[in-house]
Amino acid sequence: MSKMIAVWGSPGSGKTSFAVKLACAIYEQYSAVVLLLSADLKTPSLPVLFPDRKADELTSVGVPLSKTEITQNEVIKSIVTLKDKMNFGVLGFKDGENKYSYPSFDSKKADDLITVMQSLANVVIVDCGSDMDELSKAAVQRADAVIRLASPDLKSVAFYASQLPLYTEPSYKTEQHIIGLNVTRNDVYLPLEDAKAHFGGVSFTLPYCRELKQQMLDGELFKSLSDNKYKGKLKKITANLM
């Protein structure tokens, strides 16, 4: 069975950007077969990650989830591939889709999808929704490692104060989460030390990266970064996970 990593975090903490860069780093450093699943249906990721693709060039993970049984063939047909990255695929929801676009699915169906994905790849990375939808719950509960991202601001503090108490069941393994701070804004003053003290047990801090911000805005997250400081931090995180 392959390794699975779930990335969960407060809104605006940079989950998607980090999940993409983490997936790319693992793919490049370990020559692994990698699948990236974006679970958020409230804000479908495929039009953000692939803004230049036509609608008929993208396929939705909602299709296999709507089937009575999730098969390898159905999952493979829903994978979006990249020309310059063999053995790397992305699954997510398409532009305009929402919770009413497909029949609702339960935790078992979410679990079945993840099982099939793990049968197809060496590493599965799930970009979880902040509100823990069924796919995100299944990913966090099954993951070998959960990275819990926070940003050093009051919004992130308020989010975790509100949401963490909802996930006290042992299956969520919150005490084992890898806590990371992600600096997503280039403010003159950010209370980094205060944030570390508040969240406790912070394992890493991702520095602000203007280049990454621009890639996100341009829909070019799968491109390489030249920022050595950010790349160095990401390499250390990847080594610890693998």
Short mmCIF file of the C-alpha atoms (twelve columns), coordinates in Angstrom:
data_MODEL
# 
_entry.id   MODEL 
# 
loop_
_atom_site.group_PDB 
_atom_site.id 
_atom_site.type_symbol 
_atom_site.label_atom_id 
_atom_site.label_alt_id 
_atom_site.label_comp_id 
_atom_site.label_asym_id 
_atom_site.label_seq_id 
_atom_site.Cartn_x 
_atom_site.Cartn_y 
_atom_site.Cartn_z 
_atom_site.pdbx_PDB_model_num 
ATOM 1   C CA . MET A 1   0.000   0.000  0.000   1 
ATOM 2   C CA . SER A 2   1.281   3.449  -0.838  1 
ATOM 3   C CA . LYS A 3   2.064   6.323  1.518   1 
ATOM 4   C CA . MET A 4   -0.666  8.910  2.000   1 
ATOM 5   C CA . ILE A 5   -0.196  12.489 3.180   1 
ATOM 6   C CA . ALA A 6   -3.103  14.779 4.040   1 
ATOM 7   C CA . VAL A 7   -2.739  18.563 4.057   1 
ATOM 8   C CA . TRP A 8   -5.352  20.305 6.206   1 
ATOM 9   C CA . GLY A 9   -5.472  23.888 7.386   1 
ATOM 10  C CA . SER A 10  -7.313  27.092 8.057   1 
ATOM 11  C CA . PRO A 11  -8.791  29.073 5.156   1 
ATOM 12  C CA . GLY A 12  -6.097  31.122 3.452   1 
ATOM 13  C CA . SER A 13  -3.222  29.138 4.962   1 
ATOM 14  C CA . GLY A 14  -1.918  28.125 1.531   1 
ATOM 15  C CA . LYS A 15  -3.003  24.478 1.579   1 
ATOM 16  C CA . THR A 16  -3.354  24.065 -2.166  1 
ATOM 17  C CA . SER A 17  -0.078  25.793 -3.073  1 
ATOM 18  C CA . PHE A 18  1.794   23.767 -0.475  1 
ATOM 19  C CA . ALA A 19  0.127   20.476 -1.444  1 
ATOM 20  C CA . VAL A 20  1.071   20.992 -5.094  1 
ATOM 21  C CA . LYS A 21  4.671   21.900 -4.276  1 
ATOM 22  C CA . LEU A 22  4.955   18.966 -1.873  1 
ATOM 23  C CA . ALA A 23  3.601   16.569 -4.513  1 
ATOM 24  C CA . CYS A 24  6.037   17.915 -7.112  1 
ATOM 25  C CA . ALA A 25  8.979   17.700 -4.693  1 
ATOM 26  C CA . ILE A 26  8.227   14.066 -3.842  1 
ATOM 27  C CA . TYR A 27  7.783   13.229 -7.514  1 
ATOM 28  C CA . GLU A 28  11.081  14.835 -8.493  1 
ATOM 29  C CA . GLN A 29  13.227  13.760 -5.539  1 
ATOM 30  C CA . TYR A 30  12.023  10.168 -5.243  1 
ATOM 31  C CA . SER A 31  10.934  9.317  -8.823  1 
ATOM 32  C CA . ALA A 32  7.628   8.228  -7.318  1 
ATOM 33  C CA . VAL A 33  4.258   7.701  -8.938  1 
ATOM 34  C CA . VAL A 34  2.258   10.524 -7.349  1 
ATOM 35  C CA . LEU A 35  -1.453  11.316 -7.268  1 
ATOM 36  C CA . LEU A 36  -2.732  14.615 -5.897  1 
ATOM 37  C CA . LEU A 37  -6.389  14.851 -4.857  1 
ATOM 38  C CA . SER A 38  -8.019  18.205 -4.189  1 
ATOM 39  C CA . ALA A 39  -11.027 17.356 -2.050  1 
ATOM 40  C CA . ASP A 40  -12.637 20.787 -1.758  1 
ATOM 41  C CA . LEU A 41  -15.961 20.931 -3.616  1 
ATOM 42  C CA . LYS A 42  -16.833 24.419 -2.352  1 
ATOM 43  C CA . THR A 43  -13.929 25.858 -4.316  1 
ATOM 44  C CA . PRO A 44  -13.142 23.440 -7.165  1 
ATOM 45  C CA . SER A 45  -9.410  23.367 -7.799  1 
ATOM 46  C CA . LEU A 46  -9.066  22.161 -11.387 1 
ATOM 47  C CA . PRO A 47  -9.882  25.552 -12.972 1 
ATOM 48  C CA . VAL A 48  -7.360  27.138 -10.596 1 
ATOM 49  C CA . LEU A 49  -4.611  24.611 -11.265 1 
ATOM 50  C CA . PHE A 50  -5.287  24.344 -15.005 1 
ATOM 51  C CA . PRO A 51  -6.739  27.708 -16.106 1 
ATOM 52  C CA . ASP A 52  -5.615  27.246 -19.712 1 
ATOM 53  C CA . ARG A 53  -7.276  23.864 -20.202 1 
ATOM 54  C CA . LYS A 54  -10.577 23.688 -22.040 1 
ATOM 55  C CA . ALA A 55  -13.579 22.226 -20.216 1 
ATOM 56  C CA . ASP A 56  -13.466 19.013 -22.250 1 
ATOM 57  C CA . GLU A 57  -9.801  18.533 -21.337 1 
ATOM 58  C CA . LEU A 58  -10.626 18.230 -17.648 1 
ATOM 59  C CA . THR A 59  -12.384 15.344 -15.931 1 
ATOM 60  C CA . SER A 60  -13.996 15.427 -12.498 1 
ATOM 61  C CA . VAL A 61  -13.443 13.092 -9.564  1 
ATOM 62  C CA . GLY A 62  -17.169 13.493 -9.006  1 
ATOM 63  C CA . VAL A 63  -17.764 10.958 -11.792 1 
ATOM 64  C CA . PRO A 64  -16.189 7.909  -10.097 1 
ATOM 65  C CA . LEU A 65  -17.694 9.035  -6.785  1 
ATOM 66  C CA . SER A 66  -21.145 8.916  -8.392  1 
ATOM 67  C CA . LYS A 67  -20.771 5.290  -9.490  1 
ATOM 68  C CA . THR A 68  -22.212 2.383  -7.532  1 
ATOM 69  C CA . GLU A 69  -18.717 0.921  -7.316  1 
ATOM 70  C CA . ILE A 70  -15.443 2.803  -7.636  1 
ATOM 71  C CA . THR A 71  -13.110 0.961  -9.975  1 
ATOM 72  C CA . GLN A 72  -9.535  1.581  -11.040 1 
ATOM 73  C CA . ASN A 73  -10.692 2.265  -14.584 1 
ATOM 74  C CA . GLU A 74  -13.123 4.986  -13.510 1 
ATOM 75  C CA . VAL A 75  -10.501 6.662  -11.326 1 
ATOM 76  C CA . ILE A 76  -7.882  6.523  -14.078 1 
ATOM 77  C CA . LYS A 77  -10.314 8.224  -16.481 1 
ATOM 78  C CA . SER A 78  -10.750 11.089 -13.994 1 
ATOM 79  C CA . ILE A 79  -7.014  11.803 -13.625 1 
ATOM 80  C CA . VAL A 80  -5.717  15.027 -15.166 1 
ATOM 81  C CA . THR A 81  -2.157  14.570 -16.397 1 
ATOM 82  C CA . LEU A 82  0.746   16.925 -17.142 1 
ATOM 83  C CA . LYS A 83  2.811   16.656 -20.319 1 
ATOM 84  C CA . ASP A 84  6.152   17.182 -18.593 1 
ATOM 85  C CA . LYS A 85  5.450   14.911 -15.612 1 
ATOM 86  C CA . MET A 86  4.930   11.248 -16.395 1 
ATOM 87  C CA . ASN A 87  3.481   9.228  -13.511 1 
ATOM 88  C CA . PHE A 88  2.011   12.350 -11.922 1 
ATOM 89  C CA . GLY A 89  -1.728  12.947 -11.860 1 
ATOM 90  C CA . VAL A 90  -4.292  15.298 -10.351 1 
ATOM 91  C CA . LEU A 91  -7.879  14.625 -9.327  1 
ATOM 92  C CA . GLY A 92  -10.396 17.264 -8.336  1 
ATOM 93  C CA . PHE A 93  -13.652 18.987 -9.207  1 
ATOM 94  C CA . LYS A 94  -14.373 21.096 -12.287 1 
ATOM 95  C CA . ASP A 95  -15.461 24.676 -12.740 1 
ATOM 96  C CA . GLY A 96  -19.096 25.214 -11.786 1 
ATOM 97  C CA . GLU A 97  -19.485 21.964 -9.857  1 
ATOM 98  C CA . ASN A 98  -20.934 21.931 -6.352  1 
ATOM 99  C CA . LYS A 99  -22.493 19.484 -3.887  1 
ATOM 100 C CA . TYR A 100 -25.589 19.189 -6.087  1 
ATOM 101 C CA . SER A 101 -23.691 18.265 -9.259  1 
ATOM 102 C CA . TYR A 102 -23.483 14.591 -8.321  1 
ATOM 103 C CA . PRO A 103 -25.313 12.201 -6.011  1 
ATOM 104 C CA . SER A 104 -24.162 12.615 -2.433  1 
ATOM 105 C CA . PHE A 105 -21.598 10.102 -1.217  1 
ATOM 106 C CA . ASP A 106 -20.828 8.777  2.237   1 
ATOM 107 C CA . SER A 107 -17.630 8.024  4.140   1 
ATOM 108 C CA . LYS A 108 -17.430 4.513  2.684   1 
ATOM 109 C CA . LYS A 109 -17.435 5.836  -0.874  1 
ATOM 110 C CA . ALA A 110 -14.755 8.386  0.062   1 
ATOM 111 C CA . ASP A 111 -12.720 5.604  1.647   1 
ATOM 112 C CA . ASP A 112 -13.119 3.442  -1.456  1 
ATOM 113 C CA . LEU A 113 -11.797 6.240  -3.684  1 
ATOM 114 C CA . ILE A 114 -8.702  6.654  -1.542  1 
ATOM 115 C CA . THR A 115 -8.128  2.887  -1.532  1 
ATOM 116 C CA . VAL A 116 -8.182  2.802  -5.331  1 
ATOM 117 C CA . MET A 117 -5.865  5.809  -5.538  1 
ATOM 118 C CA . GLN A 118 -3.390  4.083  -3.241  1 
ATOM 119 C CA . SER A 119 -3.444  1.042  -5.499  1 
ATOM 120 C CA . LEU A 120 -2.382  3.260  -8.410  1 
ATOM 121 C CA . ALA A 121 0.380   5.378  -6.863  1 
ATOM 122 C CA . ASN A 122 3.399   5.235  -4.571  1 
ATOM 123 C CA . VAL A 123 2.339   8.450  -2.852  1 
ATOM 124 C CA . VAL A 124 -1.131  9.986  -2.541  1 
ATOM 125 C CA . ILE A 125 -1.408  13.580 -1.356  1 
ATOM 126 C CA . VAL A 126 -4.798  15.009 -0.422  1 
ATOM 127 C CA . ASP A 127 -5.426  18.742 -0.343  1 
ATOM 128 C CA . CYS A 128 -8.225  18.751 2.248   1 
ATOM 129 C CA . GLY A 129 -11.055 21.221 2.562   1 
ATOM 130 C CA . SER A 130 -10.942 23.380 5.663   1 
ATOM 131 C CA . ASP A 131 -14.433 22.287 6.668   1 
ATOM 132 C CA . MET A 132 -13.576 18.565 6.542   1 
ATOM 133 C CA . ASP A 133 -15.943 17.179 3.902   1 
ATOM 134 C CA . GLU A 134 -16.273 13.391 3.568   1 
ATOM 135 C CA . LEU A 135 -13.192 13.086 1.346   1 
ATOM 136 C CA . SER A 136 -11.109 15.208 3.695   1 
ATOM 137 C CA . LYS A 137 -12.244 13.267 6.769   1 
ATOM 138 C CA . ALA A 138 -11.365 9.963  5.139   1 
ATOM 139 C CA . ALA A 139 -7.954  11.304 4.127   1 
ATOM 140 C CA . VAL A 140 -7.101  12.652 7.580   1 
ATOM 141 C CA . GLN A 141 -8.233  9.446  9.261   1 
ATOM 142 C CA . ARG A 142 -6.267  7.195  6.916   1 
ATOM 143 C CA . ALA A 143 -3.177  9.285  6.299   1 
ATOM 144 C CA . ASP A 144 0.288   8.157  7.308   1 
ATOM 145 C CA . ALA A 145 0.999   11.817 8.018   1 
ATOM 146 C CA . VAL A 146 -1.266  14.852 8.404   1 
ATOM 147 C CA . ILE A 147 0.222   18.287 7.882   1 
ATOM 148 C CA . ARG A 148 -1.859  20.895 9.704   1 
ATOM 149 C CA . LEU A 149 -1.134  24.299 8.197   1 
ATOM 150 C CA . ALA A 150 -1.748  27.593 9.940   1 
ATOM 151 C CA . SER A 151 -0.988  31.172 9.048   1 
ATOM 152 C CA . PRO A 152 0.393   33.573 11.680  1 
ATOM 153 C CA . ASP A 153 -2.754  35.668 12.033  1 
ATOM 154 C CA . LEU A 154 -5.903  35.950 14.143  1 
ATOM 155 C CA . LYS A 155 -8.081  34.361 11.465  1 
ATOM 156 C CA . SER A 156 -6.130  31.121 11.689  1 
ATOM 157 C CA . VAL A 157 -6.127  31.242 15.490  1 
ATOM 158 C CA . ALA A 158 -9.909  31.695 15.499  1 
ATOM 159 C CA . PHE A 159 -10.400 28.862 12.995  1 
ATOM 160 C CA . TYR A 160 -8.545  26.293 15.071  1 
ATOM 161 C CA . ALA A 161 -10.124 27.454 18.326  1 
ATOM 162 C CA . SER A 162 -13.491 26.792 16.679  1 
ATOM 163 C CA . GLN A 163 -12.778 23.660 14.640  1 
ATOM 164 C CA . LEU A 164 -10.224 21.529 16.488  1 
ATOM 165 C CA . PRO A 165 -12.698 20.600 19.261  1 
ATOM 166 C CA . LEU A 166 -14.857 18.947 16.564  1 
ATOM 167 C CA . TYR A 167 -12.164 16.378 15.833  1 
ATOM 168 C CA . THR A 168 -11.330 14.890 19.207  1 
ATOM 169 C CA . GLU A 169 -12.116 11.303 18.167  1 
ATOM 170 C CA . PRO A 170 -8.978  9.120  18.210  1 
ATOM 171 C CA . SER A 171 -9.408  8.346  14.507  1 
ATOM 172 C CA . TYR A 172 -8.358  11.913 13.622  1 
ATOM 173 C CA . LYS A 173 -5.035  11.507 15.487  1 
ATOM 174 C CA . THR A 174 -4.775  15.254 16.041  1 
ATOM 175 C CA . GLU A 175 -1.978  14.812 18.570  1 
ATOM 176 C CA . GLN A 176 0.156   13.318 15.776  1 
ATOM 177 C CA . HIS A 177 -0.428  16.092 13.237  1 
ATOM 178 C CA . ILE A 178 2.635   17.864 11.899  1 
ATOM 179 C CA . ILE A 179 1.990   21.546 12.545  1 
ATOM 180 C CA . GLY A 180 3.417   24.048 10.099  1 
ATOM 181 C CA . LEU A 181 3.238   27.824 9.837   1 
ATOM 182 C CA . ASN A 182 2.911   29.191 6.317   1 
ATOM 183 C CA . VAL A 183 3.724   32.844 5.752   1 
ATOM 184 C CA . THR A 184 1.409   33.765 2.883   1 
ATOM 185 C CA . ARG A 185 1.672   37.566 3.172   1 
ATOM 186 C CA . ASN A 186 4.689   39.853 2.973   1 
ATOM 187 C CA . ASP A 187 3.665   42.098 5.863   1 
ATOM 188 C CA . VAL A 188 6.230   44.245 7.621   1 
ATOM 189 C CA . TYR A 189 5.305   42.697 10.943  1 
ATOM 190 C CA . LEU A 190 3.973   39.217 11.451  1 
ATOM 191 C CA . PRO A 191 3.689   37.748 14.975  1 
ATOM 192 C CA . LEU A 192 5.590   34.567 14.111  1 
ATOM 193 C CA . GLU A 193 6.858   33.876 17.618  1 
ATOM 194 C CA . ASP A 194 3.444   34.607 19.130  1 
ATOM 195 C CA . ALA A 195 1.841   32.235 16.623  1 
ATOM 196 C CA . LYS A 196 4.356   29.490 17.409  1 
ATOM 197 C CA . ALA A 197 3.672   29.864 21.106  1 
ATOM 198 C CA . HIS A 198 -0.091  29.769 20.554  1 
ATOM 199 C CA . PHE A 199 -0.230  26.750 18.240  1 
ATOM 200 C CA . GLY A 200 2.477   24.856 20.106  1 
ATOM 201 C CA . GLY A 201 4.697   22.131 18.668  1 
ATOM 202 C CA . VAL A 202 5.268   23.898 15.347  1 
ATOM 203 C CA . SER A 203 7.545   21.667 13.267  1 
ATOM 204 C CA . PHE A 204 8.350   24.043 10.425  1 
ATOM 205 C CA . THR A 205 7.778   27.548 9.107   1 
ATOM 206 C CA . LEU A 206 7.449   28.136 5.383   1 
ATOM 207 C CA . PRO A 207 8.864   31.543 4.393   1 
ATOM 208 C CA . TYR A 208 6.960   33.996 2.246   1 
ATOM 209 C CA . CYS A 209 7.670   33.332 -1.432  1 
ATOM 210 C CA . ARG A 210 6.685   36.048 -3.900  1 
ATOM 211 C CA . GLU A 211 7.388   33.710 -6.821  1 
ATOM 212 C CA . LEU A 212 4.995   31.095 -5.435  1 
ATOM 213 C CA . LYS A 213 2.324   33.745 -4.941  1 
ATOM 214 C CA . GLN A 214 2.680   34.776 -8.583  1 
ATOM 215 C CA . GLN A 215 2.521   31.173 -9.770  1 
ATOM 216 C CA . MET A 216 -0.741  30.730 -7.875  1 
ATOM 217 C CA . LEU A 217 -2.193  33.859 -9.485  1 
ATOM 218 C CA . ASP A 218 -1.021  32.764 -12.951 1 
ATOM 219 C CA . GLY A 219 -2.167  29.147 -12.624 1 
ATOM 220 C CA . GLU A 220 1.406   27.867 -12.932 1 
ATOM 221 C CA . LEU A 221 1.890   26.025 -9.631  1 
ATOM 222 C CA . PHE A 222 3.375   22.975 -11.327 1 
ATOM 223 C CA . LYS A 223 6.356   25.002 -12.559 1 
ATOM 224 C CA . SER A 224 9.662   24.872 -10.689 1 
ATOM 225 C CA . LEU A 225 10.642  27.586 -8.215  1 
ATOM 226 C CA . SER A 226 13.943  29.450 -8.204  1 
ATOM 227 C CA . ASP A 227 13.549  30.593 -4.562  1 
ATOM 228 C CA . ASN A 228 16.296  28.590 -2.825  1 
ATOM 229 C CA . LYS A 229 15.108  29.444 0.677   1 
ATOM 230 C CA . TYR A 230 11.633  28.037 0.057   1 
ATOM 231 C CA . LYS A 231 12.982  25.052 -1.880  1 
ATOM 232 C CA . GLY A 232 15.417  24.220 0.914   1 
ATOM 233 C CA . LYS A 233 12.664  24.235 3.512   1 
ATOM 234 C CA . LEU A 234 10.432  22.093 1.295   1 
ATOM 235 C CA . LYS A 235 13.257  19.591 0.744   1 
ATOM 236 C CA . LYS A 236 13.671  19.138 4.504   1 
ATOM 237 C CA . ILE A 237 9.919   18.645 4.976   1 
ATOM 238 C CA . THR A 238 9.846   16.095 2.156   1 
ATOM 239 C CA . ALA A 239 12.789  14.157 3.605   1 
ATOM 240 C CA . ASN A 240 11.102  13.951 7.006   1 
ATOM 241 C CA . LEU A 241 7.866   12.688 5.449   1 
ATOM 242 C CA . MET A 242 9.488   10.077 3.234   1 
# 
